[in-house]
Amino acid sequence: MTATLPDEHPHWRQDAACRAGTPEAWFPSQGLALDAKAICMGCPVRRACGLYAIDLNIGFGVWAAFDVRFERAPLVAWLANGSAVA
């Protein structure tokens, strides 16, 4: 599966750590995407990424080190808590 992103918020994506990887790592058909999550943990635009996923109600993939299929509530809590380390 090759994912494409809408053009909203392109300013933060240019600094995203995931730009160097393959989209499949962040949009796995199975598995936990631990490699993608590890890359996200050190990303300088992690908070913007998480806000983007919530704002657009994205329902698939790893965003800000959270798999939104299973971890939407923890992502929202992380954003609400000032994006402290999760």
Residue pairs with C-beta under 8 A, 6 or more apart in sequence:
1 23
1 24
1 27
1 29
2 23
2 24
3 23
3 26
3 27
3 61
5 13
6 56
8 52
8 56
9 48
9 52
12 45
12 48
12 49
12 52
13 19
13 45
15 44
15 45
16 43
16 45
16 49
17 39
17 40
17 42
17 43
17 44
17 45
18 25
18 26
18 36
18 39
18 40
18 43
21 36
21 39
25 33
25 35
25 36
25 39
25 62
26 33
26 36
26 61
26 62
26 63
27 60
27 61
27 62
28 36
28 62
32 67
33 62
33 67
36 62
37 62
37 65
37 66
37 67
40 46
40 49
40 62
40 63
40 64
40 65
41 65
43 49
43 64
43 65
46 64
46 65
46 83
47 64
47 79
47 83
49 63
49 64
50 63
50 64
50 66
50 75
50 78
50 79
50 83
51 79
52 58
52 63
53 61
53 63
53 64
53 66
53 68
53 75
54 72
54 75
54 76
54 79
58 68
59 68
59 69
60 68
60 69
61 67
61 68
61 69
62 68
63 75
64 75
64 78
64 79
65 86
66 72
66 74
66 75
66 78
66 86
68 75
74 86
78 84
78 86
